[in-house]
């Protein structure tokens, strides 16, 4: 695949705010606010120093003198950012010169050097952002190092602004706050980005590019609408075409776009369109390219419904078995769309762990969520996954419309009885554009985001339930969200931790977190913290980390 030696576009993957900055930002809402209480499940406070779990791991490694590279550290999001790699691949396939920056916070010098080459534009992805702040920081950095380059922003954050601010004046304010030049409004957007780059490189007019918003002569301009349907088969990533990057031992990929289901708390299918599948032959080509790199040990499939349709999923597993790939793999998994044959094939093909979006252990709440699943299928699925040696993480939502003390108790009982290896419960986030918002009157929903109430519960009650659940579940280990979601497991395996190392760390980290949530008296808290910290350091001395 030949691409221009001239640099036309720089794609930026992810800007994760330093945890201390983010913690202070949320603390301004009040330590009793729902947003801050939600964050409290992702960090521990050691003598006034707040550590998220990646920070805690790095702190322990430093104290233990572990790790093969002095001064090295673990980084959340260090795996190649799939959106950035995919967009770079897409542009290169069209003969455009593109490079990506994986982690903004850790690659500022490289970004500055790329900006000095005079690219036509910089593209910022927004997959994980719900506020402008991460984009604002990158825009300011880009302007400082190259005031002439055009900045393009696309993805869910832009889509949210367009949906939430239908009037030009409000939308203009939201976009001006970001400070970019061009905003992509198409759900896919990669073809639109290529058109923008070609236009800017050739000195063309942005008015000819569809699916964009931009400011010209002081006014908000909108391009025409042209729906994209980019072929997954034609645009798969051949990972061998990134020789200039250290891709590491863990790589993410996808075999589908969108989701086969329409859960009422999720707006992803509405944004992404109909479910589109990569062919088995092309999946094989991409996995072959990973194997040819010689260093890939873990593959993460990020498809929302990897095992849908089930016959295709079984064929993927059989292909992986036939090809004899020697890497482990991890994915989302729907127990409601499986059987024992599929799970046996998963295990034989190298599956080591799955993310289970269970959401609730209450049949009535699953019905309200339009989950198309039953707790019986969930329970049977977890049992079969355990039987075949596949690690499970159960994700739950508390406070969804219709939730009561009784339905929360059903979810708690489900977790205790099924015992997934890891679990997490998050408060329902009242998000505009999700199907449940069409039933605001039916459920008496008021408020938005983290602060809401409906006919049977409010957001503070939901947080109280999560506190109590966390303190009462002994059968499964808590896995936090901030910087430490399920995908941290394959990342850490690639760095040299074992499953047993990780579980030992999480067991002790959970005890540290319990001290925070249970409000243990200060003197006893400090004594127990020191005991737990010493235990972690002793364990870390036996780790075989490569940093």
C-alpha positions as CSV (number, residue, x, y, z in Angstrom):
1,X,0.0,0.0,0.0
2,X,1.7,3.2,-1.2
3,X,1.0,6.5,0.4
4,X,2.3,10.0,0.0
5,X,5.7,10.8,1.6
6,X,4.4,14.3,2.1
7,X,2.6,14.6,5.5
8,X,-1.0,15.5,4.7
9,X,-2.8,14.7,8.0
10,X,-1.9,13.9,11.6
11,X,-4.5,11.9,13.5
12,X,-4.6,12.1,17.3
13,X,-5.9,9.1,19.2
14,X,-6.6,9.8,22.8
15,X,-6.1,12.6,25.4
16,X,-6.6,11.3,28.9
17,X,-6.5,14.1,31.4
18,X,-4.0,13.5,34.2
19,X,-6.0,11.9,36.9
20,X,-5.2,14.6,39.5
21,X,-6.6,17.3,37.1
22,X,-9.7,15.3,36.5
23,X,-10.3,14.5,40.1
24,X,-10.0,18.2,41.0
25,X,-12.4,19.1,38.1
26,X,-15.1,16.7,39.4
27,X,-14.5,17.8,43.0
28,X,-15.8,21.3,42.1
29,X,-19.2,19.7,41.8
30,X,-18.9,18.7,45.4
31,X,-17.6,15.5,47.0
32,X,-21.2,14.3,47.6
33,X,-22.2,14.8,44.0
34,X,-23.1,11.8,41.9
35,X,-20.2,12.5,39.4
36,X,-17.6,12.6,42.2
37,X,-19.0,9.6,44.0
38,X,-18.9,7.7,40.8
39,X,-15.2,8.6,40.4
40,X,-14.5,7.5,44.0
41,X,-14.8,3.9,42.8
42,X,-11.7,4.3,40.6
43,X,-9.1,5.7,43.0
44,X,-7.6,5.3,46.5
45,X,-6.2,8.1,48.7
46,X,-2.8,7.3,50.3
47,X,-1.8,10.0,52.8
48,X,-3.5,12.7,50.7
49,X,-2.1,11.4,47.4
50,X,-4.8,10.2,45.1
51,X,-4.0,7.2,42.8
52,X,-6.2,5.8,40.1
53,X,-5.5,2.1,39.6
54,X,-2.9,2.5,36.9
55,X,-1.2,5.1,39.2
56,X,-1.4,2.7,42.1
57,X,0.2,0.0,40.0
58,X,3.0,2.4,39.0
59,X,3.5,3.5,42.6
60,X,3.8,-0.1,43.8
61,X,6.2,-1.0,41.0
62,X,8.4,2.0,41.9
63,X,8.5,1.0,45.6
64,X,9.3,-2.6,44.7
65,X,12.0,-1.7,42.2
66,X,10.2,-4.0,39.7
67,X,10.1,-3.7,36.0
68,X,12.8,-4.3,33.4
69,X,13.1,-0.6,32.4
70,X,14.0,1.8,35.1
71,X,11.8,4.9,35.1
72,X,9.3,3.2,32.7
73,X,5.6,3.2,33.6
74,X,2.4,1.6,32.7
75,X,0.0,3.8,30.6
76,X,-3.7,3.5,30.3
77,X,-4.5,3.5,26.6
78,X,-1.0,2.5,25.5
79,X,-2.4,-0.1,23.1
80,X,-2.6,1.3,19.5
81,X,-5.7,3.5,19.4
82,X,-7.9,1.7,16.9
83,X,-9.8,4.8,15.7
84,X,-6.4,6.6,15.0
85,X,-4.8,3.6,13.4
86,X,-7.9,2.9,11.3
87,X,-8.2,6.5,10.0
88,X,-4.5,6.6,9.2
89,X,-4.8,3.4,7.3
90,X,-7.9,4.7,5.5
91,X,-6.1,7.9,4.4
92,X,-3.0,6.0,3.3
93,X,-5.1,3.6,1.2
94,X,-6.1,6.7,-0.8
95,X,-2.6,7.8,-1.4
96,X,-2.5,10.5,1.3
97,X,0.3,10.9,3.8
98,X,-0.9,10.3,7.3
99,X,0.7,9.6,10.7
100,X,-1.1,9.1,14.0
101,X,-0.3,10.1,17.6
102,X,-1.5,7.5,20.0
103,X,-1.5,9.2,23.4
104,X,-1.4,13.0,23.4
105,X,-0.2,13.4,27.0
106,X,2.8,11.1,26.4
107,X,3.6,12.1,22.8
108,X,3.7,15.9,22.8
109,X,7.2,16.1,21.4
110,X,6.4,13.8,18.6
111,X,3.2,15.8,17.8
112,X,5.2,19.0,17.8
113,X,7.7,17.5,15.4
114,X,4.9,16.3,13.0
115,X,3.3,19.8,13.2
116,X,6.6,21.3,12.1
117,X,6.4,19.3,8.9
118,X,3.4,21.5,7.8
119,X,0.6,19.0,7.4
120,X,-2.6,20.2,5.7
121,X,-4.7,19.3,8.8
122,X,-4.9,17.5,12.2
123,X,-7.8,15.2,12.9
124,X,-9.0,14.7,16.4
125,X,-11.1,11.7,17.3
126,X,-13.6,12.0,20.2
127,X,-14.8,8.5,20.9
128,X,-14.3,8.7,24.7
129,X,-15.1,12.3,25.4
130,X,-18.3,13.7,26.9
131,X,-17.0,17.2,27.5
132,X,-14.9,19.6,25.4
133,X,-12.0,19.9,27.8
134,X,-9.7,17.2,26.3
135,X,-10.2,18.6,22.8
136,X,-9.6,22.2,24.0
137,X,-6.2,21.2,25.4
138,X,-5.1,19.6,22.1
139,X,-6.4,22.5,20.0
140,X,-4.4,25.0,22.2
141,X,-1.3,22.9,21.8
142,X,-1.7,22.6,18.0
143,X,-2.3,26.3,17.6
144,X,0.8,27.1,19.6
145,X,3.0,24.9,17.5
146,X,1.4,25.5,14.1
147,X,-1.1,28.3,13.9
148,X,-1.8,27.7,10.2
149,X,-2.8,24.1,10.2
150,X,-6.5,23.3,9.9
151,X,-8.0,21.3,12.8
152,X,-10.7,18.8,12.1
153,X,-12.9,17.2,14.9
154,X,-15.3,14.4,14.5
155,X,-16.9,11.5,16.3
156,X,-19.5,11.2,19.1
157,X,-18.7,14.5,20.9
158,X,-19.6,16.4,17.7
159,X,-22.7,14.3,17.1
160,X,-23.8,15.0,20.7
161,X,-23.4,18.7,20.2
162,X,-25.3,18.7,16.9
163,X,-28.2,16.7,18.5
164,X,-28.3,18.7,21.8
165,X,-28.1,22.2,20.2
166,X,-30.4,22.3,17.2
167,X,-30.2,26.1,17.0
168,X,-27.2,27.7,15.2
169,X,-26.5,30.1,18.1
170,X,-26.2,27.4,20.7
171,X,-24.3,25.0,18.4
172,X,-22.0,27.8,17.4
173,X,-21.1,28.4,21.1
174,X,-20.4,24.7,21.8
175,X,-18.2,24.4,18.7
176,X,-16.4,27.7,19.2
177,X,-15.5,26.5,22.7
178,X,-13.6,23.7,21.1
179,X,-12.0,26.1,18.7
180,X,-11.4,23.8,15.7
181,X,-11.9,24.7,12.0
182,X,-14.0,21.9,10.6
183,X,-16.4,19.5,12.3
184,X,-17.4,16.2,10.8
185,X,-21.1,15.3,11.3
186,X,-21.3,11.9,9.5
187,X,-21.5,8.9,11.9
188,X,-18.7,7.0,10.1
189,X,-16.8,10.0,8.8
190,X,-13.6,8.5,7.4
191,X,-14.5,9.2,3.8
192,X,-15.5,12.8,4.8
193,X,-12.1,13.2,6.4
194,X,-10.3,12.0,3.2
195,X,-12.3,14.5,1.2
196,X,-11.3,17.3,3.7
197,X,-7.6,16.4,3.4
198,X,-7.8,16.3,-0.4
199,X,-9.6,19.6,-0.5
200,X,-7.1,21.3,1.9
201,X,-4.1,19.8,0.1
202,X,-5.3,20.9,-3.3
203,X,-6.5,24.4,-2.2
204,X,-10.1,23.6,-2.8
205,X,-13.3,25.0,-1.2
206,X,-14.7,23.4,1.9
207,X,-18.2,24.2,0.6
208,X,-17.7,21.3,-1.8
209,X,-17.2,18.7,1.0
210,X,-20.4,17.1,2.4
211,X,-21.0,16.1,6.1
212,X,-19.2,19.0,7.7
213,X,-19.8,22.2,9.7
214,X,-17.3,25.0,9.5
215,X,-17.1,28.8,10.1
216,X,-16.6,31.1,7.2
217,X,-17.0,34.9,7.1
218,X,-18.2,34.8,10.7
219,X,-21.1,32.4,9.9
220,X,-21.8,28.8,10.6
221,X,-21.7,26.9,7.3
222,X,-23.0,23.4,6.7
223,X,-22.0,21.1,3.8
224,X,-24.5,18.9,2.1
225,X,-25.4,15.5,3.4
226,X,-24.0,12.3,1.9
227,X,-24.4,9.1,3.8
228,X,-21.2,7.0,4.1
229,X,-21.1,3.2,3.8
230,X,-17.4,2.4,3.9
231,X,-16.5,-1.2,3.2
232,X,-14.9,-3.0,6.2
233,X,-13.4,-5.5,3.8
234,X,-11.7,-2.9,1.6
235,X,-10.4,-0.9,4.6
236,X,-9.1,-3.5,7.0
237,X,-5.8,-2.8,8.7
238,X,-2.7,-4.6,7.5
239,X,-0.7,-4.1,10.6
240,X,2.6,-4.7,8.8
241,X,2.2,-1.3,7.1
242,X,3.1,0.5,10.3
243,X,6.8,-0.4,10.5
244,X,7.6,3.1,12.1
245,X,5.4,2.3,15.1
246,X,6.1,0.2,18.2
247,X,2.7,-1.5,18.2
248,X,3.4,-3.6,21.3
249,X,2.2,-7.0,22.3
250,X,-1.6,-6.2,22.5
251,X,-3.6,-4.9,19.6
252,X,-7.3,-4.0,19.2
253,X,-9.4,-4.7,16.2
254,X,-13.0,-5.0,15.1
255,X,-14.9,-7.3,12.7
256,X,-18.2,-5.4,12.5
257,X,-19.7,-1.9,12.7
258,X,-22.7,-1.0,14.8
259,X,-24.7,-3.3,17.0
260,X,-27.4,-5.9,16.3
261,X,-29.5,-4.9,19.3
262,X,-31.3,-1.7,20.3
263,X,-31.0,-1.5,24.1
264,X,-33.0,1.5,25.3
265,X,-30.0,3.0,27.3
266,X,-27.7,3.1,24.2
267,X,-27.6,5.4,21.2
268,X,-24.8,3.7,19.4
269,X,-26.9,1.7,16.8
270,X,-28.7,5.0,16.0
271,X,-25.4,6.7,15.3
272,X,-23.7,3.8,13.5
273,X,-26.5,2.5,11.3
274,X,-27.2,-1.1,10.4
275,X,-24.9,-3.9,11.5
276,X,-22.2,-4.3,8.9
277,X,-19.8,-7.4,9.0
278,X,-16.3,-8.0,7.8
279,X,-15.9,-11.2,5.8
280,X,-14.2,-14.2,7.3
281,X,-11.5,-14.1,4.6
282,X,-10.6,-10.5,5.5
283,X,-10.6,-11.2,9.3
284,X,-8.1,-13.9,8.5
285,X,-5.9,-11.5,6.5
286,X,-5.8,-9.0,9.4
287,X,-5.1,-11.6,12.0
288,X,-2.3,-13.0,9.7
289,X,-0.8,-9.5,9.5
290,X,-0.7,-9.4,13.3
291,X,0.9,-12.8,13.6
292,X,3.5,-11.7,11.0
293,X,4.6,-8.9,13.3
294,X,6.1,-11.5,15.5
295,X,5.3,-9.9,18.8
296,X,1.5,-9.8,19.2
297,X,0.4,-11.9,22.2
298,X,-3.1,-10.6,22.8
299,X,-5.9,-9.4,20.5
300,X,-8.9,-7.4,21.7
301,X,-12.0,-7.5,19.5
302,X,-14.0,-4.4,20.3
303,X,-17.2,-5.4,18.4
304,X,-20.3,-4.7,20.5
305,X,-21.8,-8.0,19.5
306,X,-18.8,-10.2,18.4
307,X,-20.8,-13.4,18.8
308,X,-23.7,-12.2,16.6
309,X,-24.6,-13.8,14.3
310,X,-23.7,-17.0,16.1
311,X,-22.9,-19.2,13.1
312,X,-20.5,-16.6,11.8
313,X,-18.9,-16.4,15.2
314,X,-18.4,-20.1,15.4
315,X,-16.7,-20.0,12.0
316,X,-14.4,-17.2,13.1
317,X,-13.4,-19.4,16.1
318,X,-12.9,-22.4,13.8
319,X,-10.8,-20.3,11.4
320,X,-8.6,-19.2,14.3
321,X,-8.2,-22.8,15.5
322,X,-7.3,-23.9,11.9
323,X,-4.8,-21.1,11.5
324,X,-3.1,-21.9,14.8
325,X,-2.7,-18.4,16.1
326,X,-0.7,-18.3,19.2
327,X,-2.2,-15.2,20.8
328,X,-4.9,-14.9,23.4
329,X,-8.0,-13.0,22.6
330,X,-10.6,-11.0,24.5
331,X,-14.0,-9.6,23.5
332,X,-17.5,-8.4,24.4
333,X,-19.8,-11.4,24.6
334,X,-23.6,-11.9,24.8
335,X,-24.5,-14.9,26.8
336,X,-28.1,-14.6,25.5
337,X,-26.7,-15.4,22.0
338,X,-24.6,-18.5,22.6
339,X,-24.4,-22.2,23.4
340,X,-21.8,-24.6,24.8
341,X,-20.4,-25.4,21.4
342,X,-19.5,-21.7,20.8
343,X,-17.9,-21.4,24.2
344,X,-15.9,-24.6,23.7
345,X,-14.7,-23.2,20.3
346,X,-13.8,-19.9,22.0
347,X,-11.6,-21.6,24.5
348,X,-9.9,-23.8,21.9
349,X,-9.2,-20.7,19.7
350,X,-7.5,-18.8,22.5
351,X,-10.3,-16.8,24.2
352,X,-9.1,-15.9,27.7
353,X,-11.7,-13.3,28.9
354,X,-15.0,-11.7,28.0
355,X,-16.8,-8.5,28.9
356,X,-20.4,-9.3,29.7
357,X,-22.8,-6.3,29.5
358,X,-25.3,-7.9,31.8
359,X,-26.7,-4.6,33.0
360,X,-29.2,-6.0,35.5
361,X,-30.1,-9.1,37.5
362,X,-33.8,-8.1,37.5
363,X,-36.1,-9.5,34.7
364,X,-38.3,-6.4,34.9
365,X,-35.4,-4.0,34.4
366,X,-34.0,-6.1,31.5
367,X,-37.4,-5.8,29.9
368,X,-37.3,-2.0,30.4
369,X,-33.9,-1.9,28.8
370,X,-35.0,-4.0,25.8
371,X,-32.1,-6.3,26.5
372,X,-33.5,-9.3,24.7
373,X,-32.0,-11.5,27.4
374,X,-32.9,-13.4,30.5
375,X,-31.1,-13.8,33.8
376,X,-31.3,-17.6,33.3
377,X,-29.3,-17.3,30.0
378,X,-26.8,-15.0,31.7
379,X,-26.3,-17.4,34.6
380,X,-25.9,-20.4,32.3
381,X,-23.5,-18.5,30.2
382,X,-21.3,-17.5,33.1
383,X,-21.3,-21.2,34.3
384,X,-20.2,-22.4,30.9
385,X,-17.5,-19.8,30.5
386,X,-16.1,-20.7,33.9
387,X,-16.2,-24.4,33.0
388,X,-14.1,-23.7,29.9
389,X,-11.6,-21.5,31.7
390,X,-12.7,-18.1,30.3
391,X,-12.5,-15.2,32.6
392,X,-15.7,-13.1,33.1
393,X,-16.3,-9.5,33.8
394,X,-19.9,-8.5,34.5
395,X,-21.0,-4.9,33.9
396,X,-24.2,-3.6,35.6
397,X,-26.3,-0.4,35.5
398,X,-28.1,0.8,38.6
399,X,-31.0,3.2,38.7
400,X,-32.5,2.6,35.3
401,X,-36.1,3.8,35.0
402,X,-38.3,1.3,36.9
403,X,-35.5,0.5,39.3
404,X,-36.6,-0.1,42.9
405,X,-35.0,-1.4,46.1
406,X,-36.4,-4.8,45.1
407,X,-34.9,-4.9,41.6
408,X,-31.5,-3.8,43.1
409,X,-31.7,-6.7,45.5
410,X,-32.3,-9.0,42.5
411,X,-29.1,-7.7,40.9
412,X,-27.2,-8.2,44.1
413,X,-28.4,-11.7,44.5
414,X,-27.5,-12.4,40.8
415,X,-23.9,-11.3,41.3
416,X,-23.5,-13.3,44.5
417,X,-25.0,-16.4,42.9
418,X,-23.2,-16.4,39.6
419,X,-19.9,-15.0,40.8
420,X,-18.3,-13.5,37.7
421,X,-14.6,-13.1,38.2
422,X,-14.8,-9.3,38.2
423,X,-17.8,-6.9,38.2
424,X,-18.7,-3.3,38.3
425,X,-22.0,-1.4,38.8
426,X,-22.4,2.1,37.4
427,X,-25.2,4.6,37.9
428,X,-27.5,5.0,35.0
429,X,-26.5,8.1,33.0
430,X,-29.5,9.9,31.6
431,X,-28.3,10.6,28.1
432,X,-30.1,12.6,25.4
433,X,-30.7,10.6,22.2
434,X,-31.1,7.2,23.8
435,X,-34.3,5.4,23.2
436,X,-35.5,5.5,26.8
437,X,-35.7,9.3,26.5
438,X,-38.7,8.8,24.2
439,X,-40.5,7.6,27.4
440,X,-39.7,10.4,29.7
441,X,-43.4,11.0,30.5
442,X,-44.1,7.3,31.0
443,X,-41.3,6.9,33.6
444,X,-41.6,10.5,34.9
445,X,-37.9,11.1,34.0
446,X,-36.5,14.5,35.0
447,X,-33.0,15.8,34.8
448,X,-30.1,14.6,32.7
449,X,-26.6,13.2,32.9
450,X,-25.6,12.2,36.4
451,X,-28.4,14.1,38.1
452,X,-31.9,12.7,37.5
453,X,-35.0,11.3,39.1
454,X,-37.8,9.1,37.8
455,X,-40.9,7.6,39.2
456,X,-39.2,5.0,41.4
457,X,-35.7,6.3,42.2
458,X,-33.4,9.3,42.0
459,X,-29.6,9.5,41.2
460,X,-28.5,9.9,44.9
461,X,-30.5,6.8,45.9
462,X,-28.8,4.9,43.0
463,X,-25.4,5.9,44.3
464,X,-26.3,4.8,47.8
465,X,-27.3,1.4,46.4
466,X,-23.9,1.1,44.6
467,X,-22.1,1.9,47.8
468,X,-23.9,-0.8,49.7
469,X,-23.5,-3.4,46.8
470,X,-19.8,-2.7,46.6
471,X,-19.3,-3.3,50.3
472,X,-21.4,-6.4,50.4
473,X,-20.2,-8.4,47.4
474,X,-17.4,-10.8,48.4
475,X,-17.9,-13.3,45.6
476,X,-16.5,-11.2,42.8
477,X,-13.8,-8.5,42.6
478,X,-14.5,-4.9,41.6
479,X,-13.0,-3.6,38.4
480,X,-13.0,0.2,38.2
481,X,-13.7,2.3,35.1
482,X,-11.4,5.2,35.0
483,X,-8.2,4.1,33.2
484,X,-8.8,0.6,34.2
485,X,-11.6,-1.0,32.3
486,X,-11.7,-4.6,31.3
487,X,-9.3,-4.1,28.4
488,X,-6.6,-3.3,31.0
489,X,-6.3,-7.1,31.5
490,X,-4.9,-8.0,28.1
491,X,-2.7,-4.9,28.2
492,X,-1.1,-5.9,31.5
493,X,-0.7,-9.5,30.3
494,X,1.2,-8.1,27.4
495,X,3.4,-6.2,29.9
496,X,4.3,-9.4,31.8
497,X,1.7,-9.8,34.5
498,X,0.0,-13.1,34.9
499,X,-3.7,-13.7,35.6
500,X,-2.8,-14.7,39.1
501,X,-0.6,-11.5,39.5
502,X,-3.6,-9.4,38.4
503,X,-6.1,-11.1,40.7
504,X,-3.7,-10.7,43.6
505,X,-3.3,-7.0,42.9
506,X,-7.1,-6.5,42.5
507,X,-7.9,-8.4,45.7
508,X,-5.7,-6.0,47.7
509,X,-6.7,-2.9,45.8
510,X,-10.3,-3.8,46.5
511,X,-9.5,-3.8,50.2
512,X,-7.9,-0.4,49.9
513,X,-11.0,0.9,48.1
514,X,-13.3,-0.5,50.7
515,X,-11.5,1.7,53.3
516,X,-12.5,4.8,51.2
517,X,-16.1,3.8,50.6
518,X,-16.8,2.5,54.1
519,X,-15.4,5.7,55.7
520,X,-13.1,3.9,58.1
521,X,-11.7,6.0,61.0
522,X,-8.5,7.9,60.0
523,X,-6.1,6.2,62.3
524,X,-7.3,2.6,61.5
525,X,-7.4,3.5,57.8
526,X,-3.7,4.6,57.7
527,X,-2.6,1.5,59.6
528,X,-4.5,-0.8,57.2
529,X,-3.4,1.1,54.2
530,X,0.2,0.5,55.1
531,X,-0.4,-3.2,55.6
532,X,-2.1,-3.5,52.2
533,X,0.5,-1.4,50.5
534,X,3.4,-3.5,51.9
535,X,1.5,-6.6,50.7
536,X,1.3,-5.1,47.2
537,X,5.0,-4.2,47.1
538,X,5.9,-7.7,48.3
539,X,3.9,-9.2,45.4
540,X,5.3,-6.8,42.9
541,X,8.8,-7.9,43.6
542,X,7.8,-11.2,42.0
543,X,6.3,-9.7,38.9
544,X,8.1,-10.0,35.5
545,X,7.1,-6.7,34.0
546,X,8.5,-5.2,30.8
547,X,7.9,-1.4,30.9
